[in-house]
Amino acid sequence: MSAQLGSGTVQVPSDLTEGVQIISENDKSVIVSLPFDEDADNAVALDNGAIAFPGKDSSNAVIVSEVGVQMLTTIENKSAPTRFDYEVGLEEGQKLTFLNGDVVILNADGSVELSVAPAWAVDANGSAIPTAYEIDGSTLTQVVNHVDASTAYPVVADPVWIAPWVFKCLLGLGLSGPQITAAFASGTIWGGLGRAALACVTGK
């Protein structure tokens, strides 16, 4: 499935092992492999526009909007893992790193190609679950500490990969990098940016 991401494109495969490809407006490409993709069933289109990949103890879903790509992991029970790896295929010169506490992909010239909203996870009652990101080379790991007597399953966790042109536009409006990524930490693709994000997408 191909979907527009503002002025870029996202390719969501029917077989999750092929990875989700995020292509920017300047034709730079980043491929993200989702957790436990080898155990996922083939893609299923949901009524809300998400592309779901059912699994056993956890499952994946991908939602594409004008401002970014939301990669949902649904943790079904306490037997599920607590570490979820996102393997990132980078172009030459790019690196996955922390910048001012945020996860970003940097180009060789130091510019931000893609940024990730802060780690977020909630259980079935809407209670926040402790979670954080780790980076090892080109692998982004979301650690979700869901194994607790008070946890109500399923638990949902979701890195949001923010479109680079939206990120740059919001910087141009005077927002800082941490303000932008924090706004996307609300668990929704639009986060707390509202009209500002809309203006960056539509040019109005």
CYANA upper distance limits for C-alpha pairs under 8 A (distance plus 0.5 A):
  1 MET  CA     11 GLN  CA      6.25
  1 MET  CA     12 VAL  CA      5.53
  1 MET  CA     13 PRO  CA      6.55
  1 MET  CA     14 SER  CA      7.89
  2 SER  CA      9 THR  CA      7.40
  2 SER  CA     10 VAL  CA      6.24
  2 SER  CA     11 GLN  CA      5.08
  2 SER  CA     12 VAL  CA      6.75
  3 ALA  CA      9 THR  CA      6.26
  3 ALA  CA     10 VAL  CA      5.75
  3 ALA  CA     11 GLN  CA      7.03
  3 ALA  CA     12 VAL  CA      8.45
  3 ALA  CA     64 VAL  CA      7.48
  4 GLN  CA      8 GLY  CA      6.45
  4 GLN  CA      9 THR  CA      5.10
  4 GLN  CA     10 VAL  CA      6.77
  4 GLN  CA     64 VAL  CA      8.37
  4 GLN  CA     65 SER  CA      8.20
  4 GLN  CA     66 GLU  CA      7.58
  5 LEU  CA      9 THR  CA      5.55
  5 LEU  CA     10 VAL  CA      6.84
  5 LEU  CA     64 VAL  CA      7.36
  5 LEU  CA     65 SER  CA      6.55
  5 LEU  CA     66 GLU  CA      5.21
  5 LEU  CA     67 VAL  CA      6.98
  5 LEU  CA     68 GLY  CA      7.10
  5 LEU  CA    163 ALA  CA      7.79
  6 GLY  CA     65 SER  CA      8.31
  6 GLY  CA     66 GLU  CA      5.09
  6 GLY  CA     67 VAL  CA      6.95
  6 GLY  CA    163 ALA  CA      8.34
  6 GLY  CA    201 VAL  CA      6.51
  7 SER  CA     24 SER  CA      7.84
  7 SER  CA     25 GLU  CA      5.97
  8 GLY  CA     22 ILE  CA      8.23
  8 GLY  CA     23 ILE  CA      6.16
  8 GLY  CA     24 SER  CA      5.13
  8 GLY  CA     25 GLU  CA      5.17
  8 GLY  CA     27 ASP  CA      8.40
  9 THR  CA     22 ILE  CA      6.69
  9 THR  CA     23 ILE  CA      5.62
  9 THR  CA     24 SER  CA      7.13
  9 THR  CA     25 GLU  CA      8.37
 10 VAL  CA     20 VAL  CA      7.65
 10 VAL  CA     21 GLN  CA      6.10
 10 VAL  CA     22 ILE  CA      5.16
 10 VAL  CA     23 ILE  CA      6.55
 10 VAL  CA     64 VAL  CA      8.00
 11 GLN  CA     20 VAL  CA      6.32
 11 GLN  CA     21 GLN  CA      5.49
 11 GLN  CA     22 ILE  CA      7.12
 12 VAL  CA     16 LEU  CA      8.49
 12 VAL  CA     19 GLY  CA      7.86
 12 VAL  CA     20 VAL  CA      5.54
 12 VAL  CA     21 GLN  CA      7.24
 12 VAL  CA     51 ILE  CA      8.43
 12 VAL  CA     62 VAL  CA      8.24
 13 PRO  CA     18 GLU  CA      6.87
 13 PRO  CA     19 GLY  CA      7.31
 13 PRO  CA     20 VAL  CA      7.09
 13 PRO  CA     43 ALA  CA      7.98
 14 SER  CA     42 ASN  CA      6.04
 14 SER  CA     43 ALA  CA      5.26
 15 ASP  CA     19 GLY  CA      8.50
 15 ASP  CA     41 ASP  CA      8.12
 15 ASP  CA     42 ASN  CA      5.83
 15 ASP  CA     43 ALA  CA      7.10
 16 LEU  CA     20 VAL  CA      8.06
 16 LEU  CA     33 SER  CA      7.99
 16 LEU  CA     34 LEU  CA      7.84
 16 LEU  CA     37 ASP  CA      5.99
 16 LEU  CA     38 GLU  CA      7.96
 16 LEU  CA     40 ALA  CA      7.36
 16 LEU  CA     41 ASP  CA      8.48
 16 LEU  CA     42 ASN  CA      7.51
 16 LEU  CA     43 ALA  CA      7.98
 16 LEU  CA     53 PHE  CA      7.81
 17 THR  CA     33 SER  CA      7.31
 17 THR  CA     34 LEU  CA      8.44
 17 THR  CA     37 ASP  CA      5.77
 17 THR  CA     38 GLU  CA      6.45
 18 GLU  CA     33 SER  CA      7.77
 19 GLY  CA     31 ILE  CA      6.42
 19 GLY  CA     32 VAL  CA      5.82
 19 GLY  CA     33 SER  CA      4.85
 19 GLY  CA     34 LEU  CA      7.29
 20 VAL  CA     31 ILE  CA      5.98
 20 VAL  CA     32 VAL  CA      5.66
 20 VAL  CA     33 SER  CA      6.85
 20 VAL  CA     34 LEU  CA      8.39
 21 GLN  CA     29 SER  CA      7.19
 21 GLN  CA     30 VAL  CA      6.24
 21 GLN  CA     31 ILE  CA      4.82
 21 GLN  CA     32 VAL  CA      6.89
 22 ILE  CA     29 SER  CA      6.17
 22 ILE  CA     30 VAL  CA      5.70
 22 ILE  CA     31 ILE  CA      6.71
 22 ILE  CA     32 VAL  CA      8.42
 23 ILE  CA     27 ASP  CA      6.18
 23 ILE  CA     28 LYS  CA      6.14
 23 ILE  CA     29 SER  CA      4.94
 23 ILE  CA     30 VAL  CA      7.01
 24 SER  CA     28 LYS  CA      5.87
 24 SER  CA     29 SER  CA      6.92
 24 SER  CA    163 ALA  CA      8.13
 24 SER  CA    164 PRO  CA      7.74
 24 SER  CA    165 TRP  CA      8.42
 25 GLU  CA    165 TRP  CA      8.17
 28 LYS  CA     91 GLU  CA      8.17
 29 SER  CA     90 LEU  CA      8.10
 29 SER  CA     91 GLU  CA      7.57
 30 VAL  CA     88 VAL  CA      7.40
 30 VAL  CA     89 GLY  CA      6.22
 30 VAL  CA     90 LEU  CA      6.15
 30 VAL  CA     91 GLU  CA      7.62
 31 ILE  CA     88 VAL  CA      6.23
 31 ILE  CA     89 GLY  CA      5.31
 31 ILE  CA     90 LEU  CA      7.60
 32 VAL  CA     86 TYR  CA      6.75
 32 VAL  CA     87 GLU  CA      6.17
 32 VAL  CA     88 VAL  CA      5.10
 32 VAL  CA     89 GLY  CA      6.72
 33 SER  CA     37 ASP  CA      7.64
 33 SER  CA     86 TYR  CA      5.91
 33 SER  CA     87 GLU  CA      5.45
 33 SER  CA     88 VAL  CA      6.90
 34 LEU  CA     60 ASN  CA      7.99
 34 LEU  CA     71 MET  CA      8.44
 34 LEU  CA     85 ASP  CA      7.28
 34 LEU  CA     86 TYR  CA      5.56
 34 LEU  CA     87 GLU  CA      7.45
 35 PRO  CA     60 ASN  CA      8.27
 35 PRO  CA     84 PHE  CA      5.78
 35 PRO  CA     85 ASP  CA      5.56
 35 PRO  CA     86 TYR  CA      6.35
 36 PHE  CA     40 ALA  CA      7.33
 36 PHE  CA     84 PHE  CA      8.29
 36 PHE  CA     85 ASP  CA      8.36
 39 ASP  CA     55 GLY  CA      6.80
 39 ASP  CA     56 LYS  CA      8.32
 40 ALA  CA     53 PHE  CA      6.13
 40 ALA  CA     54 PRO  CA      6.19
 40 ALA  CA     55 GLY  CA      5.34
 40 ALA  CA     56 LYS  CA      8.49
 40 ALA  CA     59 SER  CA      7.52
 40 ALA  CA     60 ASN  CA      8.29
 41 ASP  CA     53 PHE  CA      5.96
 41 ASP  CA     54 PRO  CA      5.88
 41 ASP  CA     55 GLY  CA      6.78
 42 ASN  CA     53 PHE  CA      6.38
 42 ASN  CA     54 PRO  CA      8.10
 43 ALA  CA     51 ILE  CA      6.65
 43 ALA  CA     52 ALA  CA      6.07
 43 ALA  CA     53 PHE  CA      5.50
 43 ALA  CA     54 PRO  CA      8.34
 44 VAL  CA     51 ILE  CA      6.16
 44 VAL  CA     52 ALA  CA      5.57
 44 VAL  CA     53 PHE  CA      6.88
 45 ALA  CA     49 GLY  CA      7.24
 45 ALA  CA     50 ALA  CA      6.66
 45 ALA  CA     51 ILE  CA      5.21
 45 ALA  CA     52 ALA  CA      6.79
 46 LEU  CA     50 ALA  CA      5.83
 46 LEU  CA     51 ILE  CA      6.59
 46 LEU  CA     52 ALA  CA      7.41
 49 GLY  CA     63 ILE  CA      7.30
 50 ALA  CA     61 ALA  CA      6.81
 50 ALA  CA     62 VAL  CA      6.10
 50 ALA  CA     63 ILE  CA      5.21
 50 ALA  CA     64 VAL  CA      8.02
 51 ILE  CA     61 ALA  CA      5.87
 51 ILE  CA     62 VAL  CA      5.67
 51 ILE  CA     63 ILE  CA      7.06
 52 ALA  CA     59 SER  CA      8.19
 52 ALA  CA     60 ASN  CA      6.38
 52 ALA  CA     61 ALA  CA      4.60
 52 ALA  CA     62 VAL  CA      6.99
 53 PHE  CA     59 SER  CA      6.52
 53 PHE  CA     60 ASN  CA      5.58
 53 PHE  CA     61 ALA  CA      6.31
 54 PRO  CA     58 SER  CA      8.14
 54 PRO  CA     59 SER  CA      5.29
 54 PRO  CA     60 ASN  CA      6.90
 55 GLY  CA     59 SER  CA      4.94
 55 GLY  CA     60 ASN  CA      7.91
 56 LYS  CA     76 GLU  CA      8.41
 57 ASP  CA     75 ILE  CA      6.85
 57 ASP  CA     76 GLU  CA      5.79
 57 ASP  CA     77 ASN  CA      6.81
 57 ASP  CA     79 SER  CA      7.25
 57 ASP  CA     80 ALA  CA      5.46
 58 SER  CA     73 THR  CA      7.19
 58 SER  CA     74 THR  CA      5.88
 58 SER  CA     75 ILE  CA      5.03
 58 SER  CA     76 GLU  CA      5.97
 58 SER  CA     77 ASN  CA      8.46
 58 SER  CA     80 ALA  CA      6.84
 59 SER  CA     73 THR  CA      6.16
 59 SER  CA     74 THR  CA      5.72
 59 SER  CA     75 ILE  CA      7.37
 59 SER  CA     76 GLU  CA      8.43
 60 ASN  CA     71 MET  CA      7.55
 60 ASN  CA     72 LEU  CA      6.05
 60 ASN  CA     73 THR  CA      5.16
 60 ASN  CA     74 THR  CA      6.85
 61 ALA  CA     71 MET  CA      6.36
 61 ALA  CA     72 LEU  CA      5.47
 61 ALA  CA     73 THR  CA      7.08
 62 VAL  CA     69 VAL  CA      7.52
 62 VAL  CA     70 GLN  CA      6.26
 62 VAL  CA     71 MET  CA      5.23
 62 VAL  CA     72 LEU  CA      6.69
 63 ILE  CA     69 VAL  CA      6.34
 63 ILE  CA     70 GLN  CA      5.53
 63 ILE  CA     71 MET  CA      7.04
 63 ILE  CA     72 LEU  CA      8.39
 64 VAL  CA     68 GLY  CA      6.75
 64 VAL  CA     69 VAL  CA      5.19
 64 VAL  CA     70 GLN  CA      6.87
 65 SER  CA     69 VAL  CA      6.92
 65 SER  CA    189 ILE  CA      7.72
 66 GLU  CA    201 VAL  CA      7.08
 67 VAL  CA    162 ILE  CA      6.64
 67 VAL  CA    163 ALA  CA      5.98
 67 VAL  CA    166 VAL  CA      6.68
 67 VAL  CA    189 ILE  CA      7.83
 67 VAL  CA    190 TRP  CA      7.62
 67 VAL  CA    197 ALA  CA      7.81
 67 VAL  CA    201 VAL  CA      7.50
 68 GLY  CA    160 VAL  CA      7.12
 68 GLY  CA    161 TRP  CA      5.93
 68 GLY  CA    162 ILE  CA      4.85
 68 GLY  CA    163 ALA  CA      5.29
 68 GLY  CA    189 ILE  CA      7.34
 69 VAL  CA    160 VAL  CA      6.16
 69 VAL  CA    161 TRP  CA      5.61
 69 VAL  CA    162 ILE  CA      7.11
 69 VAL  CA    163 ALA  CA      8.11
 69 VAL  CA    189 ILE  CA      8.06
 70 GLN  CA    158 ASP  CA      6.88
 70 GLN  CA    159 PRO  CA      6.62
 70 GLN  CA    160 VAL  CA      4.92
 70 GLN  CA    161 TRP  CA      6.86
 70 GLN  CA    189 ILE  CA      6.96
 71 MET  CA    158 ASP  CA      5.78
 71 MET  CA    159 PRO  CA      6.13
 71 MET  CA    160 VAL  CA      6.81
 72 LEU  CA    156 VAL  CA      7.22
 72 LEU  CA    157 ALA  CA      6.32
 72 LEU  CA    158 ASP  CA      4.86
 72 LEU  CA    159 PRO  CA      7.52
 73 THR  CA    156 VAL  CA      6.24
 73 THR  CA    157 ALA  CA      5.77
 73 THR  CA    158 ASP  CA      6.49
 74 THR  CA    154 PRO  CA      6.87
 74 THR  CA    155 VAL  CA      6.22
 74 THR  CA    156 VAL  CA      5.11
 74 THR  CA    157 ALA  CA      7.09
 75 ILE  CA     80 ALA  CA      6.82
 75 ILE  CA    153 TYR  CA      7.69
 75 ILE  CA    154 PRO  CA      5.90
 75 ILE  CA    155 VAL  CA      5.42
 75 ILE  CA    156 VAL  CA      6.68
 75 ILE  CA    157 ALA  CA      8.44
 76 GLU  CA     80 ALA  CA      7.36
 76 GLU  CA    153 TYR  CA      6.43
 76 GLU  CA    154 PRO  CA      5.11
 76 GLU  CA    155 VAL  CA      7.16
 77 ASN  CA    153 TYR  CA      6.39
 77 ASN  CA    154 PRO  CA      6.91
 78 LYS  CA    146 HIS  CA      7.61
 78 LYS  CA    147 VAL  CA      6.01
 82 THR  CA    143 VAL  CA      6.16
 82 THR  CA    144 VAL  CA      5.47
 82 THR  CA    145 ASN  CA      6.35
 82 THR  CA    146 HIS  CA      7.31
 82 THR  CA    147 VAL  CA      8.40
 83 ARG  CA    141 THR  CA      6.90
 83 ARG  CA    142 GLN  CA      6.36
 83 ARG  CA    143 VAL  CA      5.08
 83 ARG  CA    144 VAL  CA      6.81
 84 PHE  CA    141 THR  CA      5.87
 84 PHE  CA    142 GLN  CA      5.69
 84 PHE  CA    143 VAL  CA      6.90
 84 PHE  CA    144 VAL  CA      8.42
 85 ASP  CA    139 THR  CA      6.95
 85 ASP  CA    140 LEU  CA      6.31
 85 ASP  CA    141 THR  CA      4.86
 85 ASP  CA    142 GLN  CA      7.04
 86 TYR  CA    139 THR  CA      6.16
 86 TYR  CA    140 LEU  CA      5.53
 86 TYR  CA    141 THR  CA      6.52
 87 GLU  CA    138 SER  CA      6.74
 87 GLU  CA    139 THR  CA      5.07
 87 GLU  CA    140 LEU  CA      6.91
 88 VAL  CA     96 LEU  CA      8.48
 88 VAL  CA    138 SER  CA      5.92
 88 VAL  CA    139 THR  CA      6.41
 88 VAL  CA    140 LEU  CA      7.86
 89 GLY  CA    138 SER  CA      7.65
 90 LEU  CA     94 GLN  CA      6.33
 90 LEU  CA     95 LYS  CA      7.41
 90 LEU  CA    138 SER  CA      8.01
 92 GLU  CA    108 ALA  CA      8.44
 93 GLY  CA    107 ASN  CA      6.56
 93 GLY  CA    108 ALA  CA      5.04
 94 GLN  CA    105 ILE  CA      7.07
 94 GLN  CA    106 LEU  CA      5.89
 94 GLN  CA    107 ASN  CA      4.97
 94 GLN  CA    108 ALA  CA      6.02
 95 LYS  CA    105 ILE  CA      6.03
 95 LYS  CA    106 LEU  CA      5.89
 95 LYS  CA    107 ASN  CA      7.34
 95 LYS  CA    108 ALA  CA      8.44
 95 LYS  CA    137 GLY  CA      8.44
 95 LYS  CA    138 SER  CA      7.50
 96 LEU  CA    103 VAL  CA      7.74
 96 LEU  CA    104 VAL  CA      6.42
 96 LEU  CA    105 ILE  CA      5.08
 96 LEU  CA    106 LEU  CA      7.04
 96 LEU  CA    135 ILE  CA      7.99
 96 LEU  CA    137 GLY  CA      7.45
 96 LEU  CA    138 SER  CA      6.18
 96 LEU  CA    139 THR  CA      8.29
 96 LEU  CA    140 LEU  CA      8.44
 97 THR  CA    103 VAL  CA      6.29
 97 THR  CA    104 VAL  CA      6.16
 97 THR  CA    105 ILE  CA      6.88
 97 THR  CA    106 LEU  CA      7.96
 97 THR  CA    135 ILE  CA      7.35
 98 PHE  CA    102 ASP  CA      5.72
 98 PHE  CA    103 VAL  CA      5.10
 98 PHE  CA    104 VAL  CA      6.59
 98 PHE  CA    135 ILE  CA      8.49
 99 LEU  CA    103 VAL  CA      6.79
 99 LEU  CA    104 VAL  CA      7.03
100 ASN  CA    178 PRO  CA      7.76
101 GLY  CA    178 PRO  CA      8.34
102 ASP  CA    115 SER  CA      8.02
102 ASP  CA    116 VAL  CA      7.47
102 ASP  CA    117 ALA  CA      7.85
102 ASP  CA    118 PRO  CA      7.30
102 ASP  CA    178 PRO  CA      7.50
102 ASP  CA    181 THR  CA      7.82
103 VAL  CA    115 SER  CA      6.46
103 VAL  CA    116 VAL  CA      5.85
103 VAL  CA    117 ALA  CA      7.99
103 VAL  CA    118 PRO  CA      8.25
104 VAL  CA    112 VAL  CA      7.08
104 VAL  CA    113 GLU  CA      7.97
104 VAL  CA    114 LEU  CA      6.21
104 VAL  CA    115 SER  CA      4.73
104 VAL  CA    116 VAL  CA      6.58
105 ILE  CA    112 VAL  CA      6.44
105 ILE  CA    113 GLU  CA      6.00
105 ILE  CA    114 LEU  CA      5.61
105 ILE  CA    115 SER  CA      6.75
106 LEU  CA    110 GLY  CA      6.03
106 LEU  CA    111 SER  CA      6.09
106 LEU  CA    112 VAL  CA      5.18
106 LEU  CA    113 GLU  CA      6.11
106 LEU  CA    114 LEU  CA      7.84
107 ASN  CA    111 SER  CA      5.87
107 ASN  CA    112 VAL  CA      6.77
107 ASN  CA    113 GLU  CA      6.60
112 VAL  CA    164 PRO  CA      7.58
113 GLU  CA    164 PRO  CA      5.94
114 LEU  CA    161 TRP  CA      7.30
114 LEU  CA    162 ILE  CA      6.71
114 LEU  CA    163 ALA  CA      6.69
114 LEU  CA    164 PRO  CA      5.50
115 SER  CA    161 TRP  CA      6.35
115 SER  CA    162 ILE  CA      5.85
115 SER  CA    163 ALA  CA      7.90
115 SER  CA    164 PRO  CA      7.53
115 SER  CA    167 PHE  CA      8.19
115 SER  CA    181 THR  CA      8.11
116 VAL  CA    159 PRO  CA      7.04
116 VAL  CA    160 VAL  CA      6.07
116 VAL  CA    161 TRP  CA      5.10
116 VAL  CA    162 ILE  CA      6.35
116 VAL  CA    181 THR  CA      7.32
117 ALA  CA    159 PRO  CA      6.90
117 ALA  CA    160 VAL  CA      5.85
117 ALA  CA    161 TRP  CA      7.12
117 ALA  CA    162 ILE  CA      7.58
117 ALA  CA    181 THR  CA      5.10
117 ALA  CA    182 ALA  CA      6.95
117 ALA  CA    183 ALA  CA      8.42
117 ALA  CA    184 PHE  CA      5.95
117 ALA  CA    185 ALA  CA      6.15
118 PRO  CA    132 ALA  CA      8.41
118 PRO  CA    159 PRO  CA      7.90
118 PRO  CA    181 THR  CA      6.87
118 PRO  CA    182 ALA  CA      6.82
118 PRO  CA    184 PHE  CA      7.91
118 PRO  CA    185 ALA  CA      5.94
119 ALA  CA    131 THR  CA      6.62
119 ALA  CA    132 ALA  CA      5.92
119 ALA  CA    133 TYR  CA      6.83
119 ALA  CA    142 GLN  CA      7.61
119 ALA  CA    157 ALA  CA      8.22
119 ALA  CA    158 ASP  CA      7.69
119 ALA  CA    159 PRO  CA      6.73
119 ALA  CA    185 ALA  CA      7.51
120 TRP  CA    128 ALA  CA      8.30
120 TRP  CA    129 ILE  CA      8.30
120 TRP  CA    131 THR  CA      6.97
120 TRP  CA    132 ALA  CA      8.34
120 TRP  CA    157 ALA  CA      6.21
120 TRP  CA    158 ASP  CA      6.71
120 TRP  CA    159 PRO  CA      7.73
120 TRP  CA    185 ALA  CA      6.80
120 TRP  CA    186 SER  CA      8.11
120 TRP  CA    187 GLY  CA      7.09
121 ALA  CA    128 ALA  CA      6.43
121 ALA  CA    129 ILE  CA      5.82
121 ALA  CA    130 PRO  CA      7.70
121 ALA  CA    131 THR  CA      7.06
121 ALA  CA    144 VAL  CA      7.78
121 ALA  CA    155 VAL  CA      7.38
121 ALA  CA    156 VAL  CA      5.99
121 ALA  CA    157 ALA  CA      4.65
121 ALA  CA    158 ASP  CA      7.31
121 ALA  CA    187 GLY  CA      8.40
122 VAL  CA    126 GLY  CA      5.90
122 VAL  CA    127 SER  CA      5.77
122 VAL  CA    128 ALA  CA      4.95
122 VAL  CA    129 ILE  CA      5.75
122 VAL  CA    155 VAL  CA      6.14
122 VAL  CA    156 VAL  CA      6.07
122 VAL  CA    157 ALA  CA      7.20
123 ASP  CA    127 SER  CA      5.95
123 ASP  CA    128 ALA  CA      7.12
123 ASP  CA    129 ILE  CA      7.18
123 ASP  CA    151 THR  CA      6.87
123 ASP  CA    152 ALA  CA      5.96
123 ASP  CA    153 TYR  CA      6.37
123 ASP  CA    154 PRO  CA      6.51
123 ASP  CA    155 VAL  CA      4.62
123 ASP  CA    156 VAL  CA      6.80
124 ALA  CA    152 ALA  CA      5.72
124 ALA  CA    153 TYR  CA      5.91
124 ALA  CA    154 PRO  CA      6.03
124 ALA  CA    155 VAL  CA      6.52
124 ALA  CA    156 VAL  CA      8.48
125 ASN  CA    152 ALA  CA      6.76
129 ILE  CA    144 VAL  CA      7.49
129 ILE  CA    145 ASN  CA      7.11
129 ILE  CA    146 HIS  CA      6.68
129 ILE  CA    151 THR  CA      8.49
130 PRO  CA    144 VAL  CA      6.64
130 PRO  CA    145 ASN  CA      5.97
130 PRO  CA    146 HIS  CA      7.77
131 THR  CA    142 GLN  CA      7.39
131 THR  CA    143 VAL  CA      5.89
131 THR  CA    144 VAL  CA      5.01
131 THR  CA    145 ASN  CA      6.61
132 ALA  CA    142 GLN  CA      6.27
132 ALA  CA    143 VAL  CA      5.90
132 ALA  CA    144 VAL  CA      7.46
133 TYR  CA    140 LEU  CA      7.29
133 TYR  CA    141 THR  CA      6.07
133 TYR  CA    142 GLN  CA      5.12
133 TYR  CA    143 VAL  CA      6.67
134 GLU  CA    140 LEU  CA      6.44
134 GLU  CA    141 THR  CA      5.58
134 GLU  CA    142 GLN  CA      6.99
134 GLU  CA    143 VAL  CA      8.00
135 ILE  CA    139 THR  CA      6.25
135 ILE  CA    140 LEU  CA      5.32
135 ILE  CA    141 THR  CA      6.72
136 ASP  CA    140 LEU  CA      7.22
136 ASP  CA    141 THR  CA      8.48
144 VAL  CA    157 ALA  CA      8.24
146 HIS  CA    151 THR  CA      6.99
146 HIS  CA    155 VAL  CA      7.97
147 VAL  CA    151 THR  CA      7.47
158 ASP  CA    187 GLY  CA      7.85
160 VAL  CA    184 PHE  CA      7.88
160 VAL  CA    189 ILE  CA      7.41
162 ILE  CA    166 VAL  CA      7.71
162 ILE  CA    167 PHE  CA      7.23
163 ALA  CA    167 PHE  CA      6.82
164 PRO  CA    168 LYS  CA      6.63
165 TRP  CA    169 CYS  CA      6.52
166 VAL  CA    170 LEU  CA      6.64
166 VAL  CA    197 ALA  CA      7.47
166 VAL  CA    200 CYS  CA      6.26
166 VAL  CA    201 VAL  CA      7.15
167 PHE  CA    171 LEU  CA      6.81
167 PHE  CA    177 GLY  CA      8.39
167 PHE  CA    180 ILE  CA      7.78
168 LYS  CA    172 GLY  CA      6.79
169 CYS  CA    173 LEU  CA      6.99
169 CYS  CA    200 CYS  CA      6.19
170 LEU  CA    174 GLY  CA      7.24
170 LEU  CA    175 LEU  CA      6.33
170 LEU  CA    180 ILE  CA      7.78
170 LEU  CA    196 ALA  CA      7.61
170 LEU  CA    197 ALA  CA      7.63
170 LEU  CA    200 CYS  CA      7.33
171 LEU  CA    175 LEU  CA      5.47
171 LEU  CA    176 SER  CA      6.44
171 LEU  CA    177 GLY  CA      7.43
175 LEU  CA    179 GLN  CA      6.66
175 LEU  CA    180 ILE  CA      7.01
176 SER  CA    180 ILE  CA      6.81
177 GLY  CA    181 THR  CA      6.81
178 PRO  CA    182 ALA  CA      6.37
179 GLN  CA    183 ALA  CA      6.66
180 ILE  CA    184 PHE  CA      7.31
180 ILE  CA    193 LEU  CA      8.16
181 THR  CA    185 ALA  CA      7.23
182 ALA  CA    186 SER  CA      8.38
183 ALA  CA    191 GLY  CA      5.59
183 ALA  CA    192 GLY  CA      5.13
183 ALA  CA    193 LEU  CA      6.54
184 PHE  CA    188 THR  CA      7.32
184 PHE  CA    189 ILE  CA      7.07
184 PHE  CA    190 TRP  CA      6.93
184 PHE  CA    191 GLY  CA      4.50
184 PHE  CA    192 GLY  CA      6.82
184 PHE  CA    193 LEU  CA      8.07
185 ALA  CA    191 GLY  CA      6.85
186 SER  CA    191 GLY  CA      5.84
186 SER  CA    192 GLY  CA      7.57
187 GLY  CA    191 GLY  CA      7.29
190 TRP  CA    194 GLY  CA      7.19
190 TRP  CA    197 ALA  CA      7.88
193 LEU  CA    197 ALA  CA      5.93
194 GLY  CA    198 LEU  CA      6.95
195 ARG  CA    199 ALA  CA      6.51
196 ALA  CA    200 CYS  CA      6.92
197 ALA  CA    201 VAL  CA      6.81
198 LEU  CA    202 THR  CA      6.52
198 LEU  CA    203 GLY  CA      8.37
198 LEU  CA    204 LYS  CA      8.13
199 ALA  CA    203 GLY  CA      5.61
199 ALA  CA    204 LYS  CA      5.28
200 CYS  CA    204 LYS  CA      7.86
